[in-house]
Amino acid sequence: MAEGSNGRRRFSDKWGKHELDVLAVLSSAFPQWLTSRQIAQRVKAYADSYGELVDQAAKAAFAKQFQRDRAKLAAMGIAIESRQPEYSSKSEGQDFASYRLQLGDEPRVRLRFKQEDLPVLAAANYLARSMSVSSASSKPEESHVSRTEPRVPQPPTPGLGLDSIAPGLGTQPIPETLVKVIDSRRFAATVDVAGEHLNVAYTDSDDLAMFVLEHPGAAVVSPQEAVDALNRRFKAATEIELANAKFVLKPSEESTEVVSSSDDKTAKNDVSSYTRGGTAFQTGSEVDRRLRLMLFLSAHLGEEYSLEELATRFVGKAAGDDELKKSIAVIRKDINTLTTVSDDGEIAGSQFFDIDWSLLDEEGIVSATNSLGLERLAGISQQYLSMLTASVSYLAHSSLLPVQQREQAESLYLQLKEHVKPGETPWLSLTGYEVEPKSFTIVKRAIDTKALLDMEYTDGAGRVRRKLVAPRKIFVDEGVYYAALWTDVEAVAPEEEKEFVSKDTTINKATGKPRIWQVLRLSRIEDASIVKPTKRIDVPQAPVGELRQWSLDNGTETLFITDKPGLSFVKALSGAKVEPFGNGEKVHLLVSSDSWFVAFCIAHARHIKAVAPQTLRSMVIARAKRELSVEAH
């Protein structure tokens, strides 16, 4: 037993195997239940540190460590369920809880994936894990849950077993943009949109409010905290004043509403141990790697794999021979760990397999048998497969993946949906990325390849027109996708396309300059094709703030006043003119959509105290009151 400097027992895990030991003990006992004392006796690391749990200090120390290890396994997709024993007696010092592996009633799903599927599958798995792991209590009335804790409705358990049927998944890189977008949307709620329930991931309550208001008729279903936060914004919006010469910004009390912060450790997904960004989505500790390797071997008993192949799949692709040798040594050590019997002969030594040692020593090939029944954990649950399928479908129709991977995602979705029952695939959405016009892909491809675009589009009068342009930027403004199109392309247009060149020389009222730029909603592009220019075309750079002015000839001049300076939602506005006003700021903004501005003001009503002109203020108050009346009924 190890002792700390304060005389208390301290957990000693010399070999870093206790999670594996716990798994071995519970798996070998399944379907029997084991008490805390039985687990402490059979897991060598626990026995060394806590003995027979003969006193209260040992019981408390063991309970703390066991729950930590249990949570770690649960985060990896291996759940341990508990129950109260049928008979127990405090006077006899017996345990009041027992445990066993939670395998579920349905068998795990096992599929075969192609190597080219792995990058998309890894990205979808990252999204699915983010959406499906929740810290919400299943019985909130029995325990207090912080309002900052991310919530996800009806979360399926993520399956570590996905690695067992898709080896190498953990070594795949995840696009940094995807990681950034997903990680910034740390909360989730169920939103009813036109009768469909969407699992919506969002940044904060203002972000969720904006999503709901941009979808007329939408309503938050759960959690209740999100419903309450939305109603607070509606009520605040009914009190917005008119920003006129007589308006005086009154000192306001600091908001007591708790919102998420970047350093809040209650993240909605427990993926802090994963390396992300441009690197692989794989676990950081050797115990995690051994868990994935163990499940893979459990799912492929009797099959033969070279050490080099396993090293590539579970450590990563080596840059050279020296790095490969190190990776092979890592896997060899893992194999030894998974097949070591403890000195006292207990199963707690993690002897998960029998290995053909002669084959391993002579040819470097691993062939495992006798996995203690752990093959039951290989594969993924039907529930998690549904979430994974939804994630693949979402990525196939969003701008978060490169075009080639999106096409691969569509192919993978067709494969996965065959194994999901109709109506069981949940709808997913990330705020700001839920709508993408059908023309997005081809316009983005023209931008990436610096090509021309021959497009048919609907103009403001509803007429279908054809035009040759050079698209150079896609941006989102007021919740709408726009493309910035350079129209001066006659010098680089192929001869057969010159008739469709139309350089716009009319004067833009907002800028006083010829309209060489055309800013067009992507939803108006009906059909388009890529055209290779005859030579390189140089297009001047233009910031979004300037580009948006090209589409605002008939825009509305608006004004709103905030209660404090430096608010993030103000900084994110393109083309806004900001000046100090009392303790807050006065913001001038030209908008093309009155409905968007109304939604914007309601979503941020906690900090917007006055709005002009009067017509828009009236619309804000009317919309907020209407939403409150609908909620009341």
C-alpha positions as CSV (number, residue, x, y, z in Angstrom):
1,M,0.0,0.0,0.0
2,A,1.4,3.4,-1.0
3,E,1.3,6.2,1.6
4,G,1.2,9.9,0.8
5,S,3.2,12.6,2.7
6,N,0.0,13.3,4.8
7,G,-0.4,9.6,5.9
8,R,-3.4,9.0,3.6
9,R,-3.5,6.2,1.1
10,R,-2.5,7.2,-2.4
11,F,-3.3,5.3,-5.5
12,S,-0.2,3.7,-7.1
13,D,-0.4,2.8,-10.8
14,K,3.1,1.9,-11.8
15,W,2.3,0.4,-15.1
16,G,-0.7,2.6,-16.1
17,K,-2.9,-0.5,-16.5
18,H,-5.7,-0.1,-14.0
19,E,-8.4,0.8,-16.5
20,L,-7.4,-2.3,-18.5
21,D,-7.5,-4.3,-15.3
22,V,-11.0,-3.1,-14.4
23,L,-12.1,-4.0,-17.9
24,A,-10.6,-7.5,-17.6
25,V,-12.1,-8.2,-14.3
26,L,-15.6,-7.1,-15.2
27,S,-15.5,-8.8,-18.6
28,S,-14.4,-12.1,-17.2
29,A,-17.2,-12.0,-14.6
30,F,-20.0,-11.0,-17.1
31,P,-22.9,-11.3,-16.7
32,Q,-22.4,-11.5,-12.9
33,W,-22.3,-8.4,-10.8
34,L,-19.2,-7.6,-8.7
35,T,-19.3,-5.6,-5.5
36,S,-16.9,-2.8,-4.8
37,R,-14.9,-5.1,-2.4
38,Q,-14.7,-7.8,-5.1
39,I,-13.4,-5.4,-7.6
40,A,-10.9,-3.9,-5.2
41,Q,-9.6,-7.4,-4.4
42,R,-9.3,-8.6,-8.0
43,V,-7.7,-5.5,-9.6
44,K,-4.1,-5.7,-8.5
45,A,-3.5,-1.9,-8.5
46,Y,-6.5,-1.4,-6.3
47,A,-5.5,-4.2,-4.0
48,D,-2.0,-2.8,-3.6
49,S,-3.3,0.6,-2.7
50,Y,-6.5,0.0,-0.8
51,G,-6.2,-3.6,0.6
52,E,-9.4,-5.2,1.7
53,L,-11.3,-1.9,2.2
54,V,-11.4,-2.6,5.9
55,D,-11.8,1.0,7.0
56,Q,-13.7,4.1,5.9
57,A,-10.6,5.9,4.5
58,A,-9.8,3.0,2.2
59,K,-13.4,2.8,1.0
60,A,-13.5,6.5,0.3
61,A,-10.1,6.5,-1.6
62,F,-11.1,3.5,-3.6
63,A,-14.5,4.9,-4.5
64,K,-12.9,8.1,-5.8
65,Q,-10.4,6.3,-7.9
66,F,-12.8,3.7,-9.2
67,Q,-15.3,6.4,-10.3
68,R,-12.6,8.2,-12.1
69,D,-11.6,5.1,-14.0
70,R,-15.2,4.3,-14.6
71,A,-15.8,7.7,-16.1
72,K,-12.7,7.4,-18.3
73,L,-14.0,4.1,-19.7
74,A,-17.4,5.6,-20.2
75,A,-16.0,8.5,-22.2
76,M,-14.3,5.9,-24.4
77,G,-17.7,4.2,-25.0
78,I,-17.3,1.3,-22.4
79,A,-20.1,1.9,-19.9
80,I,-20.1,0.2,-16.4
81,E,-23.6,0.0,-14.9
82,S,-24.3,-0.2,-11.1
83,R,-27.1,-1.5,-9.0
84,Q,-28.0,-2.0,-5.3
85,P,-27.5,-5.6,-4.2
86,E,-30.6,-7.5,-3.2
87,Y,-29.4,-8.0,0.4
88,S,-27.0,-5.9,2.3
89,S,-26.2,-5.0,5.9
90,K,-24.4,-1.9,7.1
91,S,-23.5,-3.6,10.4
92,E,-21.6,-6.4,8.5
93,G,-19.7,-3.8,6.5
94,Q,-20.9,-5.1,3.2
95,D,-21.0,-3.1,0.0
96,F,-24.1,-1.2,-1.1
97,A,-23.4,-1.2,-4.8
98,S,-22.3,-3.7,-7.4
99,Y,-21.1,-3.3,-11.0
100,R,-20.9,-5.0,-14.4
101,L,-20.2,-4.0,-18.0
102,Q,-23.2,-2.5,-19.8
103,L,-23.5,-4.2,-23.1
104,G,-27.1,-3.2,-24.0
105,D,-29.8,-5.4,-25.4
106,E,-28.9,-5.0,-29.0
107,P,-25.9,-6.5,-30.6
108,R,-23.1,-4.3,-31.9
109,V,-23.1,-3.4,-35.5
110,R,-20.0,-4.4,-37.5
111,L,-19.3,-2.9,-40.9
112,R,-16.4,-2.9,-43.3
113,F,-14.9,0.4,-44.4
114,K,-12.6,1.3,-47.3
115,Q,-9.4,3.1,-46.6
116,E,-10.7,6.2,-48.5
117,D,-13.6,6.3,-46.1
118,L,-11.5,6.9,-43.0
119,P,-10.9,10.6,-43.2
120,V,-14.6,11.4,-43.6
121,L,-15.5,8.7,-41.0
122,A,-13.0,10.3,-38.5
123,A,-14.6,13.7,-39.1
124,A,-18.1,12.4,-38.7
125,N,-17.1,10.5,-35.5
126,Y,-15.7,13.7,-34.1
127,L,-19.0,15.5,-34.8
128,A,-21.1,12.5,-33.5
129,R,-19.1,12.3,-30.3
130,S,-19.4,16.0,-29.8
131,M,-23.2,15.9,-30.3
132,S,-23.8,12.7,-28.3
133,V,-21.9,13.1,-25.1
134,S,-23.8,15.0,-22.4
135,S,-23.1,15.9,-18.8
136,A,-26.8,16.4,-18.2
137,S,-28.4,14.4,-15.4
138,S,-31.0,11.9,-16.4
139,K,-33.0,12.9,-13.4
140,P,-32.5,16.7,-13.1
141,E,-35.0,17.0,-10.2
142,E,-32.7,14.8,-8.0
143,S,-29.5,16.8,-8.4
144,H,-28.5,20.4,-9.2
145,V,-27.1,20.8,-12.7
146,S,-25.2,24.0,-13.5
147,R,-26.7,26.1,-16.3
148,T,-23.3,26.3,-17.9
149,E,-23.2,22.5,-18.3
150,P,-23.8,21.6,-22.0
151,R,-26.9,19.6,-22.6
152,V,-27.7,17.1,-25.4
153,P,-31.2,15.5,-25.6
154,Q,-31.3,11.7,-25.6
155,P,-27.6,11.2,-26.0
156,P,-26.4,7.8,-27.4
157,T,-23.3,6.4,-25.9
158,P,-20.3,6.8,-28.2
159,G,-18.7,3.6,-29.3
160,L,-15.0,3.0,-28.8
161,G,-15.7,-0.1,-30.7
162,L,-15.8,1.9,-33.9
163,D,-12.0,1.6,-33.8
164,S,-12.3,-2.2,-33.8
165,I,-14.1,-2.2,-37.2
166,A,-12.3,0.8,-38.6
167,P,-8.6,0.4,-37.6
168,G,-6.6,3.4,-38.3
169,L,-9.5,5.8,-37.6
170,G,-7.5,7.3,-34.7
171,T,-4.6,8.3,-36.9
172,Q,-6.7,10.3,-39.4
173,P,-6.3,14.1,-39.5
174,I,-9.4,16.3,-38.7
175,P,-9.6,19.6,-40.7
176,E,-8.9,22.5,-38.4
177,T,-11.8,24.5,-39.6
178,L,-14.2,21.6,-38.7
179,V,-12.7,21.3,-35.2
180,K,-12.9,25.0,-34.6
181,V,-16.6,25.2,-35.7
182,I,-17.7,22.2,-33.7
183,D,-15.7,23.1,-30.5
184,S,-17.1,26.6,-30.5
185,R,-20.7,25.3,-30.4
186,R,-20.4,23.7,-27.0
187,F,-24.1,23.5,-26.2
188,A,-27.0,21.6,-27.7
189,A,-30.8,21.7,-27.7
190,T,-33.7,20.1,-29.4
191,V,-35.5,22.5,-31.7
192,D,-38.8,21.8,-33.5
193,V,-38.6,23.2,-37.0
194,A,-41.7,22.6,-39.2
195,G,-42.5,19.4,-37.2
196,E,-39.0,18.0,-37.4
197,H,-36.8,17.8,-34.3
198,L,-33.3,19.0,-34.9
199,N,-30.4,18.5,-32.5
200,V,-28.8,22.0,-32.8
201,A,-25.4,22.7,-31.5
202,Y,-24.8,26.4,-30.6
203,T,-22.3,28.8,-29.0
204,D,-24.5,30.6,-26.4
205,S,-28.1,31.5,-25.8
206,D,-27.9,34.5,-28.2
207,D,-26.7,32.2,-30.9
208,L,-29.6,29.7,-30.3
209,A,-32.1,32.6,-30.3
210,M,-30.9,33.8,-33.6
211,F,-31.3,30.3,-35.1
212,V,-34.9,30.0,-33.8
213,L,-35.9,33.4,-35.0
214,E,-34.4,32.8,-38.5
215,H,-36.7,29.8,-38.8
216,P,-40.3,31.1,-38.5
217,G,-42.4,28.8,-36.4
218,A,-39.4,27.1,-34.8
219,A,-39.5,26.4,-31.0
220,V,-37.0,25.1,-28.5
221,V,-38.2,21.7,-27.1
222,S,-35.4,21.0,-24.6
223,P,-33.6,21.6,-22.3
224,Q,-35.7,23.8,-20.1
225,E,-32.8,26.1,-19.5
226,A,-32.6,26.9,-23.2
227,V,-36.4,27.6,-23.3
228,D,-36.1,29.9,-20.3
229,A,-33.1,31.8,-21.8
230,L,-35.0,32.3,-25.1
231,N,-38.1,33.7,-23.2
232,R,-35.8,36.1,-21.3
233,R,-34.7,37.5,-24.6
234,F,-38.3,37.9,-25.8
235,K,-39.2,39.8,-22.7
236,A,-36.1,42.0,-22.9
237,A,-37.0,42.8,-26.5
238,T,-40.4,44.1,-25.6
239,E,-38.7,46.8,-23.5
240,I,-36.3,48.1,-26.2
241,E,-36.8,51.9,-26.5
242,L,-36.6,54.2,-29.5
243,A,-33.1,55.5,-30.3
244,N,-33.9,59.2,-30.8
245,A,-32.3,62.4,-29.7
246,K,-34.1,62.2,-26.3
247,F,-32.9,58.7,-25.5
248,V,-30.6,58.4,-22.5
249,L,-28.7,55.2,-21.8
250,K,-29.4,54.3,-18.2
251,P,-26.9,52.4,-16.1
252,S,-27.9,48.8,-16.2
253,E,-27.2,46.1,-13.6
254,E,-24.8,43.4,-14.6
255,S,-26.6,40.4,-16.1
256,T,-26.8,37.5,-13.7
257,E,-27.3,35.0,-16.5
258,V,-24.6,32.5,-16.7
259,V,-23.2,32.0,-20.2
260,S,-20.5,29.7,-21.5
261,S,-16.9,30.9,-21.4
262,S,-13.8,29.7,-23.2
263,D,-12.2,28.4,-20.1
264,D,-15.3,26.6,-18.8
265,K,-14.2,23.0,-18.3
266,T,-17.7,21.5,-18.6
267,A,-17.3,21.0,-22.3
268,K,-20.0,19.1,-24.0
269,N,-17.6,16.5,-25.3
270,D,-14.9,14.8,-23.3
271,V,-12.3,15.0,-26.0
272,S,-9.6,17.0,-24.2
273,S,-7.3,14.0,-24.4
274,Y,-7.4,14.0,-28.2
275,T,-5.0,15.7,-30.4
276,R,-6.9,17.7,-32.9
277,G,-6.6,20.4,-35.6
278,G,-4.3,19.3,-38.4
279,T,-3.2,16.2,-36.4
280,A,-5.0,13.0,-35.8
281,F,-8.1,12.5,-33.7
282,Q,-6.5,9.8,-31.5
283,T,-6.2,9.3,-27.8
284,G,-3.2,10.8,-26.1
285,S,-2.4,8.1,-23.4
286,E,-1.0,4.7,-23.9
287,V,-3.9,3.2,-22.0
288,D,-6.3,4.7,-24.5
289,R,-4.3,3.2,-27.4
290,R,-4.2,-0.2,-25.7
291,L,-8.0,-0.1,-25.3
292,R,-8.4,0.5,-29.0
293,L,-5.9,-2.2,-29.9
294,M,-7.5,-4.6,-27.5
295,L,-11.0,-4.2,-29.0
296,F,-9.6,-4.5,-32.5
297,L,-7.9,-7.8,-31.7
298,S,-11.0,-9.0,-29.9
299,A,-13.0,-8.4,-33.0
300,H,-10.5,-10.3,-35.2
301,L,-9.6,-13.3,-33.2
302,G,-7.4,-15.8,-35.1
303,E,-6.6,-13.3,-37.8
304,E,-3.0,-12.3,-38.5
305,Y,-1.6,-8.8,-38.5
306,S,2.0,-7.7,-38.8
307,L,3.5,-5.4,-36.1
308,E,4.2,-2.9,-38.9
309,E,0.5,-2.9,-39.9
310,L,-0.7,-2.5,-36.3
311,A,1.9,0.3,-35.7
312,T,0.6,2.2,-38.7
313,R,-3.0,1.8,-37.6
314,F,-2.7,2.6,-33.9
315,V,0.3,4.8,-33.7
316,G,0.3,6.6,-37.0
317,K,2.1,6.6,-40.4
318,A,5.8,6.8,-39.8
319,A,7.9,9.4,-41.5
320,G,11.0,7.1,-41.8
321,D,12.5,3.8,-40.9
322,D,13.6,5.0,-37.4
323,E,10.2,6.3,-36.5
324,L,8.6,3.0,-37.8
325,K,10.9,1.0,-35.6
326,K,9.9,3.1,-32.6
327,S,6.2,2.6,-33.4
328,I,6.7,-1.2,-33.8
329,A,8.4,-1.2,-30.4
330,V,5.4,0.6,-28.9
331,I,3.0,-2.0,-30.3
332,R,5.2,-4.8,-29.1
333,K,5.1,-3.4,-25.6
334,D,1.3,-3.0,-25.8
335,I,1.0,-6.7,-26.8
336,N,3.1,-7.7,-23.8
337,T,1.0,-5.5,-21.5
338,L,-2.2,-7.0,-22.8
339,T,-0.9,-10.6,-22.2
340,T,0.8,-10.2,-18.9
341,V,-0.3,-12.3,-15.9
342,S,0.3,-10.7,-12.5
343,D,2.8,-12.2,-10.1
344,D,0.0,-13.7,-7.9
345,G,-1.7,-15.3,-10.8
346,E,-4.8,-13.2,-10.6
347,I,-6.7,-12.2,-13.7
348,A,-6.1,-8.6,-12.7
349,G,-2.9,-8.8,-14.7
350,S,-4.9,-8.0,-17.9
351,Q,-4.3,-11.3,-19.6
352,F,-6.8,-10.5,-22.3
353,F,-5.4,-12.8,-25.0
354,D,-3.4,-15.9,-25.8
355,I,-0.8,-15.0,-28.4
356,D,1.0,-17.2,-30.9
357,W,4.4,-16.2,-29.5
358,S,6.5,-18.3,-32.0
359,L,4.7,-16.6,-34.9
360,L,5.3,-13.2,-33.3
361,D,9.0,-13.8,-32.5
362,E,9.9,-15.4,-35.8
363,E,7.8,-13.4,-38.3
364,G,6.6,-10.3,-36.4
365,I,2.9,-11.3,-36.8
366,V,0.3,-11.0,-34.1
367,S,-2.5,-13.6,-33.9
368,A,-4.7,-13.4,-30.8
369,T,-7.3,-15.9,-29.3
370,N,-9.3,-16.1,-26.1
371,S,-10.3,-12.5,-25.5
372,L,-12.3,-13.0,-22.3
373,G,-15.5,-12.2,-24.2
374,L,-14.4,-8.7,-25.0
375,E,-15.5,-9.2,-28.6
376,R,-18.9,-8.2,-27.3
377,L,-17.6,-4.6,-27.2
378,A,-16.4,-4.6,-30.7
379,G,-18.5,-2.6,-33.2
380,I,-21.0,0.2,-32.5
381,S,-24.4,0.3,-31.0
382,Q,-27.4,0.9,-33.2
383,Q,-28.1,4.1,-31.5
384,Y,-24.6,5.5,-32.1
385,L,-24.8,4.3,-35.7
386,S,-27.8,6.5,-36.2
387,M,-26.0,9.5,-34.9
388,L,-22.9,8.7,-37.0
389,T,-25.0,8.4,-40.1
390,A,-26.6,11.7,-39.4
391,S,-23.2,13.3,-38.9
392,V,-22.0,11.9,-42.3
393,S,-25.1,13.2,-44.0
394,Y,-24.6,16.6,-42.5
395,L,-21.0,16.9,-43.5
396,A,-21.9,15.8,-47.0
397,H,-24.1,18.9,-47.3
398,S,-22.1,21.5,-45.4
399,S,-19.2,23.7,-46.2
400,L,-17.1,22.3,-43.4
401,L,-15.3,19.7,-45.5
402,P,-13.4,20.0,-48.8
403,V,-15.4,19.2,-51.9
404,Q,-13.7,15.9,-52.5
405,Q,-14.4,14.7,-49.0
406,R,-18.0,15.9,-49.2
407,E,-18.5,13.7,-52.2
408,Q,-16.9,10.8,-50.3
409,A,-19.2,11.6,-47.4
410,E,-22.3,11.3,-49.6
411,S,-21.0,7.9,-50.8
412,L,-20.4,6.8,-47.2
413,Y,-23.9,8.0,-46.1
414,L,-25.5,5.8,-48.7
415,Q,-23.6,2.8,-47.2
416,L,-24.5,3.6,-43.6
417,K,-28.1,4.4,-44.1
418,E,-28.8,0.8,-45.3
419,H,-28.1,-0.3,-41.7
420,V,-30.3,2.3,-40.0
421,K,-34.0,1.8,-39.6
422,P,-36.2,4.4,-41.5
423,G,-37.0,7.4,-39.3
424,E,-34.2,6.7,-36.7
425,T,-31.6,9.0,-38.2
426,P,-31.6,12.2,-36.1
427,W,-31.4,15.6,-37.7
428,L,-28.3,17.6,-36.8
429,S,-27.5,21.2,-37.3
430,L,-24.7,23.6,-36.3
431,T,-25.8,27.2,-36.0
432,G,-24.6,29.3,-39.0
433,Y,-24.0,26.1,-41.1
434,E,-27.5,24.6,-41.4
435,V,-28.4,26.0,-44.8
436,E,-26.2,25.8,-47.9
437,P,-27.5,26.7,-51.4
438,K,-27.1,24.0,-54.1
439,S,-24.8,26.3,-56.1
440,F,-22.3,26.5,-53.2
441,T,-20.1,23.7,-54.4
442,I,-19.5,24.8,-58.0
443,V,-19.0,28.4,-57.0
444,K,-16.5,27.4,-54.4
445,R,-14.7,25.2,-56.9
446,A,-14.5,28.1,-59.4
447,I,-13.0,30.3,-56.6
448,D,-10.4,27.6,-55.6
449,T,-9.3,27.0,-59.2
450,K,-9.4,30.7,-60.2
451,A,-11.8,29.8,-63.0
452,L,-14.7,31.6,-64.6
453,L,-18.3,30.7,-64.1
454,D,-21.0,30.5,-66.8
455,M,-24.1,31.0,-64.7
456,E,-27.9,31.3,-65.1
457,Y,-29.4,33.3,-62.3
458,T,-32.6,35.0,-61.4
459,D,-32.3,38.8,-61.2
460,G,-34.3,41.2,-58.9
461,A,-37.1,41.4,-61.3
462,G,-37.5,37.6,-61.4
463,R,-36.0,37.2,-64.9
464,V,-33.6,34.3,-65.7
465,R,-30.3,35.7,-67.1
466,R,-27.0,34.2,-68.2
467,K,-23.7,35.7,-67.5
468,L,-19.9,34.9,-67.4
469,V,-18.2,36.1,-64.3
470,A,-15.1,35.5,-62.1
471,P,-16.3,34.5,-58.6
472,R,-13.7,35.4,-55.9
473,K,-15.4,35.2,-52.5
474,I,-18.3,33.6,-50.7
475,F,-19.5,35.2,-47.5
476,V,-22.5,35.1,-45.2
477,D,-24.2,38.3,-44.4
478,E,-27.5,38.6,-42.4
479,G,-27.7,34.8,-42.5
480,V,-27.6,34.6,-46.3
481,Y,-24.9,33.2,-48.5
482,Y,-23.5,35.7,-51.1
483,A,-20.9,35.4,-53.9
484,A,-18.7,38.3,-54.9
485,L,-18.5,38.2,-58.7
486,W,-16.0,40.2,-60.8
487,T,-17.7,41.1,-64.1
488,D,-14.8,42.6,-66.1
489,V,-13.7,39.3,-67.7
490,E,-13.9,40.0,-71.4
491,A,-10.1,39.9,-71.8
492,V,-9.9,36.4,-70.5
493,A,-13.1,34.9,-71.8
494,P,-13.0,32.1,-74.5
495,E,-14.3,33.3,-77.8
496,E,-17.5,31.2,-77.6
497,E,-18.3,32.7,-74.2
498,K,-17.8,36.4,-75.0
499,E,-21.4,37.0,-75.7
500,F,-22.2,36.3,-72.1
501,V,-19.8,38.9,-70.7
502,S,-21.6,41.9,-69.2
503,K,-19.5,44.4,-67.4
504,D,-21.7,46.4,-65.1
505,T,-20.8,50.1,-65.4
506,T,-23.9,51.5,-63.7
507,I,-23.2,53.6,-60.6
508,N,-23.7,52.0,-57.2
509,K,-25.5,54.5,-55.0
510,A,-23.8,53.3,-51.8
511,T,-20.2,53.7,-53.2
512,G,-20.6,56.2,-56.1
513,K,-18.5,53.8,-58.2
514,P,-19.3,51.7,-61.3
515,R,-20.7,48.3,-60.3
516,I,-17.9,46.1,-61.7
517,W,-18.4,43.9,-58.7
518,Q,-21.7,42.0,-58.6
519,V,-22.8,40.6,-55.3
520,L,-25.4,37.9,-55.8
521,R,-27.3,35.5,-53.4
522,L,-26.2,32.0,-54.1
523,S,-29.8,30.8,-53.9
524,R,-30.5,32.8,-57.1
525,I,-28.0,30.9,-59.2
526,E,-30.1,28.3,-61.0
527,D,-27.4,26.5,-63.0
528,A,-23.7,27.0,-63.6
529,S,-20.6,25.5,-65.2
530,I,-16.8,26.0,-64.9
531,V,-15.1,27.8,-67.7
532,K,-11.3,27.9,-68.1
533,P,-10.0,31.5,-68.7
534,T,-7.6,32.0,-71.7
535,K,-5.1,33.6,-69.4
536,R,-4.6,34.5,-65.7
537,I,-7.0,37.2,-64.5
538,D,-6.0,39.6,-61.8
539,V,-8.9,40.6,-59.6
540,P,-8.5,43.3,-56.9
541,Q,-9.0,42.4,-53.3
542,A,-12.1,43.7,-51.7
543,P,-13.0,43.4,-48.0
544,V,-16.4,42.0,-47.1
545,G,-17.4,45.3,-45.5
546,E,-17.0,47.0,-48.9
547,L,-18.4,44.1,-51.0
548,R,-21.7,44.1,-49.1
549,Q,-22.3,47.8,-50.1
550,W,-22.6,46.6,-53.7
551,S,-25.9,44.9,-52.8
552,L,-27.4,47.6,-50.6
553,D,-28.7,50.2,-53.0
554,N,-32.1,49.9,-51.3
555,G,-30.9,49.0,-47.9
556,T,-32.3,50.4,-44.6
557,E,-30.3,52.7,-42.4
558,T,-30.5,51.4,-38.8
559,L,-29.2,52.3,-35.4
560,F,-29.0,50.5,-32.2
561,I,-27.5,51.3,-28.8
562,T,-25.8,48.8,-26.5
563,D,-25.3,48.9,-22.7
564,K,-21.6,48.2,-22.8
565,P,-18.7,48.5,-25.2
566,G,-16.7,45.8,-27.1
567,L,-19.5,43.2,-27.4
568,S,-18.5,40.3,-29.6
569,F,-21.7,40.4,-31.7
570,V,-21.0,44.0,-32.6
571,K,-17.4,43.3,-33.6
572,A,-18.7,40.5,-35.9
573,L,-20.9,42.9,-38.0
574,S,-19.6,43.8,-41.4
575,G,-19.8,47.5,-42.4
576,A,-20.9,48.7,-39.0
577,K,-19.9,52.2,-37.8
578,V,-19.4,52.2,-34.1
579,E,-19.1,55.2,-31.7
580,P,-19.1,55.6,-27.9
581,F,-22.4,56.4,-26.3
582,G,-22.5,56.7,-22.5
583,N,-21.4,53.4,-21.0
584,G,-22.1,51.6,-24.2
585,E,-21.9,52.1,-28.0
586,K,-24.0,53.6,-30.8
587,V,-23.9,51.3,-33.9
588,H,-25.0,52.4,-37.4
589,L,-25.7,49.6,-39.8
590,L,-27.1,49.4,-43.4
591,V,-29.2,46.3,-43.7
592,S,-30.9,44.7,-46.7
593,S,-33.2,42.5,-44.7
594,D,-35.6,44.0,-42.1
595,S,-36.6,40.6,-40.9
596,W,-32.9,39.7,-40.2
597,F,-32.4,42.9,-38.2
598,V,-35.5,42.2,-36.1
599,A,-34.2,38.7,-35.3
600,F,-30.8,40.2,-34.5
601,C,-32.2,42.7,-32.1
602,I,-34.3,40.1,-30.2
603,A,-31.4,37.6,-30.0
604,H,-29.2,40.2,-28.4
605,A,-31.9,42.1,-26.5
606,R,-30.0,41.6,-23.2
607,H,-27.5,44.2,-24.4
608,I,-29.5,46.3,-27.0
609,K,-31.4,49.0,-25.2
610,A,-32.7,51.2,-28.1
611,V,-33.3,50.8,-31.8
612,A,-34.1,53.1,-34.7
613,P,-36.0,53.7,-37.0
614,Q,-39.4,53.5,-35.2
615,T,-40.8,51.1,-37.9
616,L,-38.2,48.5,-37.1
617,R,-38.5,49.0,-33.3
618,S,-42.2,48.4,-33.6
619,M,-41.5,45.2,-35.6
620,V,-39.0,44.0,-32.9
621,I,-41.6,44.5,-30.1
622,A,-44.4,42.9,-32.1
623,R,-42.3,39.8,-33.0
624,A,-41.2,39.4,-29.4
625,K,-44.7,39.6,-28.1
626,R,-46.0,37.2,-30.7
627,E,-43.3,34.7,-29.7
628,L,-44.2,35.0,-26.0
629,S,-47.9,34.5,-26.7
630,V,-47.1,31.4,-28.7
631,E,-44.9,30.0,-25.9
632,A,-47.7,30.8,-23.4
633,H,-50.1,28.6,-25.3
